[in-house]
Amino acid sequence: MVAKGSSAQQAQSKQNKPEPGYRTVQMNLRPESLFQIQKLLGAFNAVNRTDVVKQSLNIAEFIVDELAKGDKILIGRNDGTKTEVIFPGIKVGK
């Protein structure tokens, strides 16, 4: 335990402080969500969970922007067919 007001506590407080321009966000996630983040660490070549969340936000923003333009997102299959990806949870437009 770190003594209140000690230099060790002050150092620990500085370590947990976000960089200027950043905000700390605390989330309550189910174990399944934490497992998904852990799984994506390798797929995203991410260093930590924060990087996974940042990259996920970038992907989500890309999807929303493309759908808002009226574009479709397709997956090209190995057999040469294309399948449209439907995102029922994303609402864009009117």
C-alpha positions as CSV (number, residue, x, y, z in Angstrom):
1,M,0.0,0.0,0.0
2,V,1.2,3.5,-0.9
3,A,1.1,6.1,1.9
4,K,-1.2,9.0,1.1
5,G,0.7,12.1,0.0
6,S,3.9,10.2,-0.3
7,S,6.3,10.7,-3.3
8,A,5.5,7.2,-4.4
9,Q,1.7,8.0,-4.5
10,Q,2.5,11.2,-6.5
11,A,4.6,9.3,-9.0
12,Q,1.8,6.7,-9.4
13,S,-0.7,9.5,-9.9
14,K,1.4,11.0,-12.6
15,Q,1.7,7.6,-14.4
16,N,-2.1,7.3,-14.5
17,K,-2.6,10.8,-15.8
18,P,-3.5,11.0,-19.5
19,E,-1.3,13.0,-21.8
20,P,-2.4,16.5,-22.6
21,G,-5.3,16.5,-25.0
22,Y,-6.4,13.0,-23.9
23,R,-9.1,11.9,-21.6
24,T,-9.3,8.7,-19.5
25,V,-12.3,6.6,-20.2
26,Q,-13.4,3.8,-17.9
27,M,-15.8,1.1,-19.2
28,N,-17.7,-1.8,-17.7
29,L,-17.4,-4.7,-20.1
30,R,-18.7,-8.2,-20.0
31,P,-16.1,-11.0,-20.0
32,E,-17.1,-11.8,-23.6
33,S,-16.2,-8.3,-24.7
34,L,-12.8,-8.5,-22.9
35,F,-12.2,-11.8,-24.7
36,Q,-13.0,-10.1,-28.0
37,I,-10.5,-7.3,-27.3
38,Q,-7.9,-9.8,-26.3
39,K,-8.5,-11.8,-29.5
40,L,-8.2,-8.6,-31.6
41,L,-4.8,-7.7,-30.0
42,G,-3.1,-10.1,-32.3
43,A,-5.2,-9.5,-35.3
44,F,-4.7,-5.7,-35.1
45,N,-1.0,-6.1,-34.2
46,A,-1.9,-3.8,-31.2
47,V,0.3,-3.2,-28.2
48,N,-2.6,-2.9,-25.7
49,R,-6.3,-2.8,-25.3
50,T,-6.4,1.0,-25.9
51,D,-5.0,0.5,-29.3
52,V,-7.6,-2.2,-30.1
53,V,-10.4,0.3,-29.1
54,K,-8.8,3.1,-31.2
55,Q,-8.5,0.9,-34.3
56,S,-12.0,-0.4,-33.8
57,L,-13.3,3.1,-33.7
58,N,-11.4,3.9,-36.9
59,I,-13.0,0.9,-38.6
60,A,-16.5,1.8,-37.3
61,E,-16.1,5.4,-38.5
62,F,-15.0,4.2,-42.0
63,I,-18.1,1.9,-42.2
64,V,-20.5,4.7,-41.1
65,D,-18.9,7.2,-43.5
66,E,-19.2,4.8,-46.4
67,L,-22.8,3.8,-45.7
68,A,-23.7,7.5,-45.2
69,K,-22.5,8.2,-48.7
70,G,-24.8,5.5,-49.9
71,D,-22.0,3.1,-50.7
72,K,-22.1,-0.6,-50.0
73,I,-19.4,-2.7,-48.3
74,L,-18.7,-6.0,-50.0
75,I,-16.6,-9.0,-49.2
76,G,-14.8,-10.7,-52.1
77,R,-14.9,-14.4,-51.5
78,N,-12.2,-16.9,-52.5
79,D,-14.5,-18.4,-55.1
80,G,-14.8,-15.0,-56.8
81,T,-18.3,-14.1,-55.6
82,K,-19.1,-10.9,-53.7
83,T,-21.3,-10.6,-50.7
84,E,-22.7,-7.4,-49.4
85,V,-22.1,-6.8,-45.6
86,I,-25.2,-5.7,-43.7
87,F,-24.8,-3.7,-40.5
88,P,-28.2,-3.8,-38.8
89,G,-27.0,-1.8,-35.8
90,I,-25.7,1.1,-37.8
91,K,-28.2,3.8,-38.8
92,V,-27.2,6.5,-41.3
93,G,-28.9,8.9,-43.5
94,K,-32.5,10.1,-43.1
